[in-house]
Amino acid sequence: MEKTKKIKALKENHLFQKVYKKGKSVASGTMVLYALKNYDRRNTLVGITVIKNRGNAVTRNRIRRKIKEAYRTLHPFVKEGFLIVIVARKACDDAHFTVIQDELYALLKKAALLREEGLK
């Protein structure tokens, strides 16, 4: 199996705020994706947020893990040089993994963040 590139995490609050304020957003039933061109770095940084009213820490981390795994499968096809924030919606709580994966693919495609070569 071919080794994939490591996903770099978006951690700084000021970068999250910058993406929310200046970034382009696309939404689906289970999540919202914000994207902004990253002029400072060449890498794509990804942040996943689940707000506190989605449940306790166990529930929120389960949602975060589902989204992270869905993104991991699509990561080799995502363009470089972007800041991406994925926000989970209420429907994401009970959504099956394949639904999350399909909607994330659709959101990345809608936001024009996917490379054309090697896709489905």
Steps between C-alpha positions, in 0.01 A plus 500: 500500500631843408580735785287816492603849602425596858202727557613827655265634767374856526544587868535876548182687589596806291518279189156354573362854536669607175342207312155571647522871416664498155452145374250353258238271656300210359245302697326164501261328736768367733781757485622839382838543331692829506802544274755775453814520288805474727760745371740452791560127458500243226320232704129454544395530865175341617300577814190313616259656749203356683315741729426409860124463466555192278541286812764399748870466418466137394232586244689802367823304462317219319362754250847654463657159435241417232563828320878465531492148354274614215744782425800265525369291211457814286820676611721381209259669256472837679689797355795638695517843660161542670362549849194275545259501796227235523214570742269213598124562496234328710427238231861383526429348845312199364630498143666186367867524397425453129254791508764722661760389246271561202395843625859602574598397147211707362598802712866483393391473137255791536773715657737411212758350736545168318763422242362352181746215451429170672149569623202263498 
